[in-house]
Amino acid sequence: MEQGKLYYQDCHLKTFQATVLACEHTEKGYEVLLDQTAFYPEGGGQACDTGTLDAVRVLDVRERQEQVVHYCDGPLTVGQRVTGTIDWDRRFDLMQQHTGEHLLSGLIHDRFGYHNSGFHVGAQVMEVDFDGPIDPQALSELEQQANALVWANLPVNCFYPSPEELPTIGYRTKRELPWPVRIVQIPGGDTCACCGVHVGSTGEVGLIKILSCVKFHGGVRLEMVCGSRAYRYIRDVFDQNRKVSQLLSAKVLETATAVEKLQQSFHAEKFRATGLEKQVFDAIAESYRDAGFALCFQPGLDGGSVRELANRIASVCGGIAAVLSGSDEEGYSICLASTGEDVRPLGQATVQALNGRGGGKPGAFQGTLRATKGEIETFFKQ
């Protein structure tokens, strides 16, 4: 079965010898056919292998009408005997991801009856879709069970049952498949129809880590990493958390508690600062009492504070308050406010004259200006 497809006979085969059967120049490069190959073609959600045939790079591999087509960056001679070399780090990484997905998908199917409705191994993470909801507690338990199967170092068996045997095997599949069907079986983990390549035993997966779970098309989409990807992810997370722990003067496993205390302190200071700001605004507003029109530049305010100060001044000045905050280099935030006048006409005239934009209601107009302080003062004097 699958004669010439060496990747099914030995998934750990890194180099092999083959004879070139055909080589044709196309838009995608040189299409090369071999009498046998260890290059896995893209399929089943798993990316293809890359590598070399002698000195020629294999850039892509696809299956076309039972033939494995190698897309190369240079020509080879028909009848030539070549040495194929797989980019092993890439292949082993893909096998780790795919086998780890089998373990988790098998456990989810066994527990909920859900099907794996989508599977893609990306450059950084693997996405796996399921056609039903999974709560966080169950997901945590499933991750622990999957890793227990990894550490049990169980054999990963890949085989073709006979036509008589196939109906007796309870295997995971989304639709009825005609014989021949390739079965991937992991004792206690999964039995599934699959055309991909896998590690020889679950221990080679190393580690399975679920990164996220979001609702997707009535079910969920998981982001996960396995093996070397999981190690790199946890290493990077640890490095980040170690930096955080140093900044907080907290132990690595106590950073969350330290952040909670910092947030509580921050909210208390923010509440206190808001109270002080109101007192300052009241004092500033009082200085414009009965001024009629008030023009106030106040540095360091955000948009909300600019509006708050404008309202407070407008409540005592007896006319329109114009409050601005910013700089000549960065521009100014502005709020025009009044308790009795429609400030929108003045607001539109202001943004038109001073290269700005904004909008609002009769009692408050807010926007931004790209002008200098002197230009703004001159405009309002006029």
N, C-alpha and C positions, 0 to 999 in steps of 0.2 A: 504494500500500500504506500502511495506517495513516493514512488521510485524516483531517485535523483534529488529529493528534497532532504539534504543532509541535516538541516536544522531540526527535523523531526526525529531523525535517528539518534542524534547526539546534540542536545541543546548547548553543551559546553564546548563544542568544536570551534576553535578559533581560526585555524588555517586548513586549507584543503587544496587538492589538485583537481583540475578540470580541463576539458577540451572545449575550445570555442566552436560552436555549431553555426553561429550567424553573427554578423555585425553590420548594422545599417545606420547611416547618418540621418538623423531627423532633427526637428526643431528643438527637441528636448536634449539633444546630444547624440551619443552613439548608443543604439539599442543592441545589447549583447545577449545572446542565448548560449548557455553552457549545457554540457551533458549531465552535470550535477552541480549543486550549489549549497552552500551553508548560509547564504544571504537570505534572511527572512523578508518577504514582501509585505508591504503595508496591508493590514487587514484586521478586522475584529476590534477596532479601537486602538490597536498597537501600531506604532510607527515602524517603518522599515529599518533594516540594517544599512550601515554605510561601511566603507572600507576601501580596499584596493584589489585589483586584479593585475598582478605584477606591478608596473609603475603607473597604472591607470587608476584614477579615483572612481569609485562607485558612489554616485551622488543620490540615487533613488532606485528603489526596487519595487516593481509591481507585478501582480499576477494577471496574465491575460490568456484566457482559454486554456487553463491548466499549465501554461508556460510561465516560468519566472523570467521576467525581463529586467536586465540590469542596465540602468541609464548611466553611461560613463562619460568622462570628460575627454576621452581620447579613443582612437580606434584600436582594435585588436584583429589579428589575422585569423581567418577561418582555418580550423585545424590546429591552431597554435595551442600548446599545452601551457596553462597559466597556473600561478599560485594565488589563491584567494585568501585575503586576510581580513577578518572582521574587526571593526572598531569595538573591541571587547568591552570597554568600560560602558559604552552606550548600550550594547546588547544586554549586559548583566543588569544595568539599571532598569531597563524596560522589563526584563524578566521579573525582577523584584517587585516592580509596581503591579504587573499583571497578576502575579501569583497572590500578592497581598490583597488585591481587589477580589479575587476568587474566594479567599477565606472570609472576608467580610460579607460579600454578597451571598455566600452560601449560608452563613449564620443568620443573616437578615431574612432570607427566604425560608429557612427552617423555622424561625420564630414568628414571622408575620405572614409568610406566603407571598411577599412582594417580589416582583421581578425587577431585575436590573434593566432599566429602559434606555440607558445611555451610558457610554463609557468612552473617555478620551484621556490619553496620557499626554499632557502638555510638557513644555520645556521645564517648568518649575513644579507644577502640582498635577495631580490626577483628579479629574472630575468624574463622579459616578452618580447617575440618576436612578431613583427608585420610585415606583408608582404608588406610594402610600406614605403617610406621615410617620415620623419616628421622633419620640420625645427625647429630651436631653439625657434623662436617667437611663433609658434603654440604650441609647447610643454609647454612653460611657461603659455600660456592661458589655455590649457587643465588642467594643474596642479591646477590653480586657480579655474576653474570650478568644478573639482573633489572635492576640499576642501570645496567649497560652498555647495555642496551636502552633504558632511559630516556634516557640521555645521547646515544644515537644519533638521538634525535628522529624516530622512525619514525612513519609515518601510522597512525592507527587507523581502519580501514575498517569501516563498518556497512552491511550490505546484505541484501536478500532474493533469494536465488537462485531461478531458475525451477524448476518441478517436474522438468525434465530435468537442470538443473545440480546440484541438491541432492545426488543420490546420488554425484556425482563429487567432492564436496568432503569431504575428511577432517577433520571437525570434532569437537571434544571435547564429549561429552554423556554423561549417566549412563543415558539411556534413549532408545529410538527415538521420534522426534518426527514428527508428521504435517506435511505442507506446509500453510501457509507457515512457514518457519523463518527467524528473523533471525540472521544470522551476524556476529560481531565478529571481525575478522581483524587481527593485528599481525604483519607480516613477521618471521619468525625468532623470534617470541615465543609467539603463541597463535592458534588458530582455534577458536572456541567458539560454541555456540548461546546467545544471551543477549538478554534483553528490556530490559536496563538502559541508562542513558545514560553516555557516556564522553567523555573529553577528545578533542580532534581529533588530537593527536600525543603520543607518549610523553614528549616533553620537558616537557609540562605537568604530568606526575606529580611531577617535581622530584627526589624521593628516596624510596626504599623502605627501611624498617628493620624487621627482625624483632625483637620484644621478648622472646618466650618460645616454648618448644615443650614441650608435656607430652603424655604418653600419654593417648589418648582413644578408647574403644570399638574397640580393636584397631588403631587408627592413631594419629594425632597431632592436636593442636589448636595452631595457631599464633596468637599475638597479634602484630599488626603495625600499623604506621602508615605513611602515605604523605604526600607533599607538605607542606602547611603543618603538619600534625600531626607529621610527622617532624622538621621544623625546630624546632617548639616543644619536643618531647621532648628533642632533642639540646641545645637551648639550656638547658633546665632541668637536665639532667644535668651540663652543663658548669658552670653556676652552682654546683650542689651540690659538684662536685669541686673547683672553685676555692676554696670555703670550706674544704673538707677540706685542700687543699694549704696554705692559710694557717695552719691549726691545726697541721699537721705540719711546717711550714717546709720543704716539699718542692715540687718543680716539679710542674705539673699532670699531666704524663705519668709521674710517678714516685711517685704516691700509693700505689699497690698495694705497691711495695717498701717504702715508709715504714711502711705499716700492718703488713706482715709483721715488720719489725724491732720495731715497737711491741708486737705480740703475743708475740714471743719474749721481750722484756723483761718483759712482764706475767706470762707463765707462770713465768719465773725468779723474779720477786718473789713470786708467789703460792706457789711451792714453798718459798721461804725463809720467808714469813710462816706457812705451815702448820707448818713445823718449830718456829718460835718459839712459835706458839700451843700446840703440844704441850708445850713446856717450861713455859709459863705454867700450862697446865692441870695438869701434874704437881705444880707448886708449890702451886696452889690445893687440889688433892686432898689433898696431904700435910697441909695445915692442918686437915683434917677426919678425920684418921686416928683410928679407934676411937671416933668420935663417936656411933655407933649410928644416929641420924637426923640428916641434914645438910640444912639449908635454905640455898641459895646464890643470891643475886641477882647476875647478871653482865651489865653493859650491852653492847650492840653486837654480840650474837651472832645468827647465823642459826639455822635449825632444826637443821641438821647439827651445828653447834658446840655447841648446847645439849645435844643427845644425847651428843656425845663427852665433854663435861665431866661430865655426869651419870654416864656409865659409869665414868669414871676415879675420881670420888669414891666411887661405890658399891663399887669394887674395894678400897677401903681403910677405909671408914667402919664396916664391919661391920653394916650395916643398909640403910636406904633413903636414897637421895640425891634431893633435889628441887632442880632447877636451873631458874631462870627468867631471862628476858631480855626487856626491853621498857620500857614506861612506863605511868603511870596514865592518860595521855590516849589512848594507842594500844592498850593492853592488853598482855598478856604471853604469850610462848611458854613452855611448861613441859614438862619431861621428868622423870618419876619412874623411877628405875632401882634395881635390887637384884641381887646375885649369888645370893641364896638365898631371897627371898620373892616371892610373887605380888603385884605392885603394882597389878593391875587394880582390885581393890575400892577401894583408896585413890584411884586415878585417877578412877573413876566418881563417888565421893563428892566429890572436889575440883571436877570440872567442874559437878556438879549444884549445889554450894553457891556457886560463884564465877562463875556465868553463863558457862560455857565449853563446850567440845566437844573430843572426842579419843578415842583408842583405842590399842590396842597388844597386846603379848604379855605373858606372865607376868613377864619380866625387865625390860620397858621399856614405859612408857605415855607417850604424847606428845600434846599438844594446845595449845589457846589458852584464855586466861581474859580476861574483861572485868571486872576488879576492880582495886582499888588495892593498892599494896604493903602498906599497913597491914591491909587486909582479908585478904590472903593470909597474912600473918604471924599474925594472930589465929586464922585457921582452923587452921593447923598447930600452934599452941600448944595448942589445944583437943584 
